Amino acid sequence: MVRRDLIGIEEQLLERYPELAARHAVARRAGAQEITAAIGRLDAAGETDAGTFVAQVSLVQRAALEGYAASVRGLLPEDEVARWITVRDALKLNAYDALLGDVDAPGAASLLDRLEAVPEDEATCGGQATLDQMLAAVEDKCTCGYASSRVVPKRTCYFCAHAITEAWNTEERRLLSGLPALREDLNQLFEALVERLAWIALNPEAEWSLVEHAGRKAARGVARLNRAARGQVVDGMLATWRELATEATHDYRPIARSAAKRWKRTGLGAARLSTLALPGNPEVKERMTKRAQTR
């Protein structure tokens, strides 16, 4: 059993109990705003350390979950809460999910999803959506102005940053579909990276420096593969990819921003690399679930 099972129950409850859904929406908005504010404080202090960023996001998540739990206490019938707790307690909570063990509040799992560095928000899910479509979907939530003005700020906000990296990754996948040999080599490299990041995330004693080391090692590997494939890449084909890469260097998340800033040295694969180490990355979470189930 995984977190998605718990979220499935929550979706049913949010549909059946409008007041629960309303308080959940308030908690989501407040949490997203607090993450934006925390990043603003880090920027003002000149703090760019990825570990500090992760710590700040974790603090916001904990405060948001605890505040939400207090706001919905007594709102649902006891049997509904008990059913949620039973499913929650059956989970093999990993490092990302550990906060769920501290609150008995249906809705907490989906709230945690919404407040991760990679937001699982339907309005910003990439799929086949273009950057214009994704930005239009989050224009009412945007706090940096980019979604409406398309003027790139010093730091893009929570939602615009995700839209840009989704568009960048989509363009990268399109380019690599025409470069099968490079794509296969990159996939093998990223497979090893995902496995390593999942192992780190499932070990509470692991230091953040291990994530940074894994990311730097992977970046060197991506650069090496791009140099070997240089003859296959026609310069003009990278125009859109480079434009999105430049916009990604304004990401509010220092983990993604740092990887994006290396795009000229790294080459194709930089987009995927920029999001893999982010808390909540879907690929890493899926691998964590598989590893946890086989323990």
Secondary structure by P-SEA (a helix, b strand, c coil): ccaaaaaaaaaaaaaacaaaaaaaaaaaaaaaaaaaaaaaaaaaaccccaaaaaaaaaaaaaaaaaaaaaaacccccaaaaaaaaaaaaaccccccaaaaaaccccaaaaaaaaacccccccccccccccaaaaaaaacccccccccccccccccccaaaaaaaaaaaaaaaaaaaaacaaaaaaaaaaaaaaaaaaaaaaacccccaaaaaaaaaaaaaaaaaaaaaaccccccccaaaaaaaaaaacccccaaaaaaaaaccccccaaaaaacccccccaaaaaaaaaaaaac
